[in-house]
Amino acid sequence: MEGGVAMATYEMARDLQCLGWDIHVLTPESGLPPDSSLPDPCSVTRISFVSSHETRHRIDACLEHIHPSLVIFHSWQDWHLDYMAALCRERNIPMIIRSHGCHTDFHSFFRIQYPPFFGIKKWITSFPTIRRNVNKITGHLHLVCLDDHGSLFKGYDYYYAKKRGMPNFTVIPNTFLPLQPSSFSFRKKYHLEHSLLFSCPASASVRKNQKAFIRHVKKSNIKGIQFIFLVPQYNSYAEQMEKEADGDPAFRFFYGLPRHEVQAAIIESNAVFLYSIQEQQPLTLLEAMSCGVPWIAPDVGGISTLQGGIVLKKRNTRNLQQALLQMTQENTRKILSLAGKQFWCHRYSPKVVYQQWEILFNDLLKKNRVSTCSRSESADIHSPFKT
């Protein structure tokens, strides 16, 4: 399983199943090899894409078989979102759209997805597209955003929903079980016992921007830090990262490690870092906070609302050099570690977050029962066939 949205979905399905909710996951086939360290947390149906008509037929058949009381649709990604919403409306099923953020930052369009002219065009048209999507949240639909932080350029779906005063709108952050030390030692296995270890657990991509990080570290002439990149899958961008490192022993790359080794690497790191062009609420940083590991990351998405790390106002050599030098100080790491863990316990721990989810579930189910009863009574009163 690859990507923050997929990981957040996995964690949520597993934890809700453990809390006694009967969870069934319906997901498009990813085409990636299965990760044996992440077994299916509940009943899972994977739908391979044949055609839109066939895919929708399979979705319809799955809903008919499962008879769900609630549907949660993760992200705004258009995997038959409108069709799923129509099915839920037709069958009187409350549906939650779980937003994982909407990217309206200019640089994400200009530098990641499109060449300059089309990037500007797509960036401008992204705003009405998001507004149209948010405006669809009526009736049986309910929007859940990641955090209560938004502006024109960060978390625009939250910003617009709040500005409109939408009633079907809630904020619930991501969560997962805190990372716990185990008998496995990442440092020992990979001969890193005596290193000041900074790790980056993230897929290799232009969006994550690891190549620029390597380039800026080399320009800064920082010494004494071992930087490791924990990448789920080797790809063409990973190849570019290795070329940028050019054999420098300060950088090491690990591909496709099992989940328990990645967790051990985070726990045993002195710091975690990201250099992304776009993010919303990165699970990498939340995982680090859960076990008291400080972090370094740029000011994108909702990162500036987190605690326990150093926020880079700009991604450049000077800012990165200053942040890395600060993070080499043991006292700085201790202060940030404590702040991050306390903030995670207060806001992101499973006990806090799933209490919010269960309140929302029960509220939606109660409203749906009342609505169904009201419609039934109305039908009885006005039916011309009443005897």
C-alpha positions as CSV (number, residue, x, y, z in Angstrom):
1,M,0.0,0.0,0.0
2,E,1.5,3.3,-1.0
3,G,0.6,6.9,-0.3
4,G,-0.6,8.9,2.6
5,V,-4.3,8.6,1.8
6,A,-4.0,4.8,1.4
7,M,-2.2,4.5,4.6
8,A,-4.7,6.7,6.5
9,T,-7.5,4.7,5.1
10,Y,-5.8,1.4,6.1
11,E,-5.3,2.6,9.7
12,M,-8.8,3.9,10.0
13,A,-10.4,0.7,8.7
14,R,-8.2,-1.5,11.0
15,D,-8.9,0.6,14.1
16,L,-12.6,1.0,13.6
17,Q,-12.9,-2.8,13.0
18,C,-11.1,-3.3,16.4
19,L,-13.6,-1.0,18.0
20,G,-16.4,-3.2,17.0
21,W,-17.6,-1.5,13.8
22,D,-18.2,-3.9,10.9
23,I,-16.0,-2.4,8.2
24,H,-15.8,-3.4,4.5
25,V,-13.3,-1.7,2.2
26,L,-14.1,-1.1,-1.5
27,T,-11.0,0.0,-3.4
28,P,-9.6,0.2,-7.0
29,E,-6.9,-2.3,-7.7
30,S,-3.6,-0.5,-7.3
31,G,-1.4,-2.8,-9.4
32,L,1.3,-2.8,-6.7
33,P,2.5,-6.1,-5.2
34,P,0.8,-6.9,-1.9
35,D,2.7,-5.8,1.3
36,S,2.8,-8.9,3.6
37,S,3.5,-6.6,6.6
38,L,0.1,-4.9,6.1
39,P,-2.5,-7.7,6.0
40,D,-6.0,-6.7,5.1
41,P,-7.5,-5.2,8.3
42,C,-11.1,-6.3,7.4
43,S,-13.2,-7.5,4.5
44,V,-11.7,-5.9,1.3
45,T,-13.0,-5.9,-2.3
46,R,-10.6,-4.8,-4.9
47,I,-12.1,-3.7,-8.2
48,S,-9.9,-3.8,-11.3
49,F,-10.7,-1.2,-14.0
50,V,-12.3,-2.6,-17.1
51,S,-14.6,0.2,-18.2
52,S,-16.6,2.9,-16.4
53,H,-19.8,1.0,-17.0
54,E,-18.5,-2.3,-15.7
55,T,-16.8,-0.6,-12.7
56,R,-20.0,1.1,-11.7
57,H,-21.9,-2.2,-12.1
58,R,-19.5,-3.8,-9.7
59,I,-19.8,-0.9,-7.2
60,D,-23.6,-1.3,-7.4
61,A,-23.4,-5.0,-6.8
62,C,-21.0,-4.6,-3.8
63,L,-23.4,-2.1,-2.1
64,E,-26.3,-4.4,-2.8
65,H,-24.4,-7.3,-1.1
66,I,-23.0,-5.3,1.9
67,H,-26.1,-3.2,2.7
68,P,-23.9,-0.6,4.5
69,S,-25.3,1.8,7.2
70,L,-22.7,4.4,6.3
71,V,-20.4,5.0,3.4
72,I,-17.0,6.9,3.8
73,F,-15.4,8.0,0.6
74,H,-11.7,8.9,1.1
75,S,-10.4,12.0,-0.8
76,W,-11.8,14.2,-3.6
77,Q,-10.3,11.9,-6.2
78,D,-12.9,11.2,-8.8
79,W,-13.1,7.4,-8.5
80,H,-16.8,7.4,-9.4
81,L,-17.5,9.8,-6.6
82,D,-20.7,11.3,-8.1
83,Y,-22.0,7.8,-9.0
84,M,-21.4,6.6,-5.4
85,A,-23.1,9.7,-4.0
86,A,-26.1,9.1,-6.3
87,L,-26.3,5.4,-5.2
88,C,-26.2,6.4,-1.5
89,R,-28.9,9.0,-2.1
90,E,-31.1,6.5,-3.9
91,R,-30.7,3.9,-1.1
92,N,-31.0,6.5,1.7
93,I,-27.4,5.8,3.0
94,P,-25.6,8.6,4.8
95,M,-22.2,9.3,3.0
96,I,-19.1,10.9,4.4
97,I,-16.6,12.5,2.1
98,R,-13.3,12.3,3.9
99,S,-11.2,15.1,2.5
100,H,-7.4,14.7,2.7
101,G,-6.8,18.2,1.5
102,C,-7.2,20.2,-1.7
103,H,-4.1,21.6,-3.3
104,T,-4.4,25.2,-4.5
105,D,-0.8,26.2,-3.9
106,F,0.5,27.8,-7.0
107,H,3.8,26.0,-6.9
108,S,2.2,22.5,-6.8
109,F,0.6,23.2,-10.2
110,F,3.5,25.1,-11.7
111,R,6.3,22.7,-10.6
112,I,4.6,19.4,-10.4
113,Q,1.7,18.7,-12.7
114,Y,1.8,21.0,-15.7
115,P,4.1,23.2,-17.8
116,P,4.0,27.0,-17.0
117,F,1.1,28.2,-19.1
118,F,-1.1,25.2,-18.4
119,G,-0.1,25.2,-14.8
120,I,-1.4,28.8,-14.4
121,K,-4.6,27.8,-16.2
122,K,-5.2,24.7,-14.1
123,W,-4.3,26.6,-10.9
124,I,-7.0,29.3,-11.6
125,T,-9.6,26.7,-12.5
126,S,-8.9,24.6,-9.4
127,F,-10.8,27.1,-7.2
128,P,-14.2,26.9,-9.0
129,T,-13.8,23.1,-9.2
130,I,-13.3,22.8,-5.4
131,R,-16.2,25.1,-4.8
132,R,-18.5,23.0,-7.0
133,N,-17.5,19.9,-5.2
134,V,-18.1,21.5,-1.8
135,N,-21.4,22.9,-2.9
136,K,-22.6,19.3,-3.6
137,I,-22.3,18.5,0.1
138,T,-26.1,18.6,0.9
139,G,-28.7,16.2,2.2
140,H,-27.3,12.8,2.9
141,L,-23.7,13.9,2.3
142,H,-21.3,15.1,5.0
143,L,-17.8,16.6,4.6
144,V,-15.0,15.8,7.1
145,C,-11.8,17.8,6.8
146,L,-8.4,17.0,8.3
147,D,-7.8,20.2,10.3
148,D,-9.3,23.6,11.1
149,H,-6.8,25.5,9.1
150,G,-7.4,26.8,5.6
151,S,-6.9,29.7,3.3
152,L,-7.0,30.4,-0.4
153,F,-3.7,28.5,-0.8
154,K,-3.9,25.9,2.0
155,G,-6.9,23.6,2.8
156,Y,-9.2,25.5,0.4
157,D,-12.1,23.1,0.8
158,Y,-12.1,23.7,4.6
159,Y,-11.8,27.5,4.0
160,Y,-14.7,27.6,1.6
161,A,-16.9,25.3,3.6
162,K,-16.4,27.4,6.7
163,K,-17.0,30.6,4.8
164,R,-20.3,29.3,3.5
165,G,-21.3,28.2,7.0
166,M,-22.1,24.6,5.8
167,P,-24.1,22.5,8.3
168,N,-22.9,19.2,6.9
169,F,-19.3,19.9,7.8
170,T,-16.9,18.5,10.5
171,V,-13.1,18.6,11.3
172,I,-11.5,15.3,12.4
173,P,-7.8,14.7,12.0
174,N,-6.0,11.5,11.0
175,T,-4.8,9.0,13.6
176,F,-3.2,5.7,14.1
177,L,-1.7,3.6,17.0
178,P,1.5,5.3,18.3
179,L,4.7,3.7,17.1
180,Q,6.2,1.5,19.8
181,P,9.8,0.2,20.1
182,S,10.3,-3.6,19.4
183,S,13.1,-6.1,19.7
184,F,14.1,-5.3,16.1
185,S,16.9,-2.8,15.8
186,F,17.1,-0.9,12.4
187,R,20.4,0.8,13.4
188,K,22.0,-2.5,14.2
189,K,20.8,-4.3,11.1
190,Y,22.1,-1.6,8.8
191,H,25.2,-0.7,10.8
192,L,24.1,2.8,11.8
193,E,24.6,2.5,15.6
194,H,26.8,5.5,16.0
195,S,25.2,7.9,13.5
196,L,23.2,11.0,14.0
197,L,20.3,9.6,12.0
198,F,17.8,11.8,10.0
199,S,15.1,9.8,8.1
200,C,12.6,10.6,5.3
201,P,9.9,8.0,5.0
202,A,8.1,8.9,1.8
203,S,7.5,7.8,-1.8
204,A,10.0,9.0,-4.3
205,S,8.3,11.8,-6.3
206,V,8.6,15.3,-7.6
207,R,5.9,16.3,-5.0
208,K,8.1,15.0,-2.2
209,N,11.1,16.9,-3.6
210,Q,13.8,14.7,-2.2
211,K,16.2,15.5,-5.0
212,A,16.2,19.2,-4.1
213,F,16.8,18.3,-0.5
214,I,19.9,16.3,-1.4
215,R,21.2,19.1,-3.6
216,H,20.7,21.7,-0.8
217,V,22.3,19.5,1.9
218,K,25.4,19.1,-0.3
219,K,25.6,22.8,-0.9
220,S,25.3,23.5,2.8
221,N,28.4,21.4,3.6
222,I,26.7,19.9,6.7
223,K,28.7,17.1,8.2
224,G,28.1,14.4,10.7
225,I,24.5,13.5,9.8
226,Q,23.4,10.3,8.1
227,F,20.4,10.9,5.9
228,I,18.3,7.9,5.0
229,F,15.4,7.7,2.5
230,L,12.8,5.0,3.2
231,V,11.1,4.6,-0.2
232,P,8.2,2.2,-0.7
233,Q,9.0,1.5,-4.4
234,Y,11.9,2.2,-6.7
235,N,11.0,4.3,-9.7
236,S,12.5,6.8,-12.1
237,Y,12.6,9.6,-9.6
238,A,14.4,7.4,-7.1
239,E,17.0,6.9,-9.8
240,Q,17.4,10.7,-10.1
241,M,17.7,10.9,-6.3
242,E,20.6,8.5,-6.4
243,K,22.3,10.4,-9.2
244,E,21.9,13.6,-7.3
245,A,23.6,11.9,-4.2
246,D,26.4,10.7,-6.5
247,G,27.7,8.1,-4.1
248,D,28.0,10.5,-1.2
249,P,28.0,8.3,2.0
250,A,25.9,10.9,3.9
251,F,22.8,9.6,1.9
252,R,21.5,6.0,2.0
253,F,18.4,4.7,0.2
254,F,16.2,1.8,1.3
255,Y,13.4,0.5,-0.9
256,G,10.4,-1.7,-0.1
257,L,11.2,-2.3,3.5
258,P,8.6,-4.2,5.5
259,R,6.4,-1.9,7.7
260,H,8.0,-3.0,11.0
261,E,11.5,-1.9,9.7
262,V,10.2,1.5,8.6
263,Q,8.6,2.0,12.0
264,A,11.8,1.0,13.7
265,A,13.8,3.4,11.5
266,I,11.4,6.3,12.5
267,I,11.6,5.4,16.2
268,E,15.4,5.2,16.2
269,S,15.9,8.4,14.2
270,N,17.2,11.5,15.8
271,A,14.9,13.5,13.5
272,V,12.5,13.0,10.6
273,F,12.4,15.3,7.6
274,L,10.3,16.2,4.6
275,Y,11.0,18.7,1.7
276,S,7.6,18.5,0.0
277,I,6.2,21.0,-2.5
278,Q,2.6,20.1,-1.4
279,E,1.2,18.3,1.7
280,Q,-1.8,18.6,3.9
281,Q,-1.4,16.6,7.1
282,P,1.6,14.3,6.5
283,L,1.3,11.0,8.3
284,T,5.1,10.9,8.4
285,L,5.2,13.8,10.8
286,L,2.3,12.5,12.9
287,E,4.1,9.1,13.2
288,A,7.3,10.9,14.4
289,M,5.3,13.0,16.9
290,S,3.6,9.9,18.3
291,C,7.0,8.5,19.4
292,G,8.6,11.8,20.3
293,V,10.9,12.2,17.3
294,P,11.4,15.8,16.2
295,W,11.0,16.8,12.5
296,I,11.9,19.3,9.8
297,A,9.4,20.2,7.1
298,P,8.5,23.2,4.8
299,D,5.5,25.5,5.4
300,V,3.0,23.8,3.1
301,G,-0.6,22.6,3.8
302,G,-1.3,22.3,7.5
303,I,2.3,21.6,8.6
304,S,2.5,25.0,10.4
305,T,-0.3,24.0,12.7
306,L,1.7,21.0,14.1
307,Q,4.2,21.1,17.0
308,G,7.4,19.3,17.7
309,G,9.5,20.4,14.7
310,I,11.1,23.1,12.7
311,V,9.1,24.7,9.9
312,L,11.0,26.0,6.9
313,K,9.4,29.2,5.6
314,K,11.2,28.6,2.3
315,R,13.0,25.6,0.8
316,N,16.5,26.9,0.2
317,T,20.0,26.0,1.2
318,R,20.3,28.7,3.9
319,N,17.1,27.8,5.7
320,L,17.8,24.1,5.5
321,Q,21.3,24.5,6.8
322,Q,20.1,26.5,9.8
323,A,17.4,24.0,10.6
324,L,19.8,21.1,10.4
325,L,22.3,22.8,12.6
326,Q,19.6,23.5,15.2
327,M,18.5,19.8,15.1
328,T,22.0,18.6,15.8
329,Q,21.7,20.1,19.2
330,E,20.5,17.5,21.7
331,N,18.7,20.1,23.9
332,T,16.7,21.4,20.9
333,R,15.7,17.8,20.0
334,K,14.6,17.1,23.6
335,I,12.4,20.3,23.7
336,L,10.8,19.5,20.3
337,S,10.3,15.8,21.2
338,L,8.3,16.6,24.3
339,A,6.2,19.3,22.6
340,G,5.4,17.0,19.6
341,K,4.4,14.0,21.7
342,Q,2.2,16.1,24.1
343,F,0.5,17.7,21.1
344,W,-0.1,14.3,19.4
345,C,-1.6,12.9,22.6
346,H,-3.9,15.9,23.0
347,R,-5.1,16.1,19.4
348,Y,-4.2,13.0,17.4
349,S,-4.3,9.9,19.6
350,P,-6.8,7.2,18.6
351,K,-8.8,7.7,21.8
352,V,-9.4,11.3,21.0
353,V,-10.0,11.0,17.3
354,Y,-12.2,7.9,17.3
355,Q,-14.4,9.4,19.9
356,Q,-15.1,12.1,17.4
357,W,-15.8,9.6,14.6
358,E,-18.2,7.6,16.7
359,I,-20.1,10.7,17.8
360,L,-20.4,11.6,14.1
361,F,-21.4,8.1,13.0
362,N,-24.1,7.8,15.7
363,D,-25.4,11.3,15.0
364,L,-25.7,10.6,11.2
365,L,-27.4,7.2,11.8
366,K,-29.8,8.8,14.3
367,K,-30.7,11.6,11.9
368,N,-31.1,9.0,9.1
369,R,-33.5,6.9,11.2
370,V,-35.6,10.0,12.1
371,S,-35.6,11.1,8.4
372,T,-36.7,7.6,7.3
373,C,-39.5,7.4,9.9
374,S,-40.7,10.9,8.8
375,R,-40.9,9.9,5.2
376,S,-42.7,6.7,6.0
377,E,-45.3,8.6,8.1
378,S,-45.7,11.1,5.4
379,A,-46.3,8.3,2.8
380,D,-48.9,6.8,5.1
381,I,-50.8,10.0,5.5
382,H,-50.9,11.0,1.8
383,S,-51.2,7.6,0.1
384,P,-54.3,7.3,-1.9
385,F,-54.3,3.5,-1.3
386,K,-54.5,3.8,2.5
387,T,-57.3,1.7,4.0
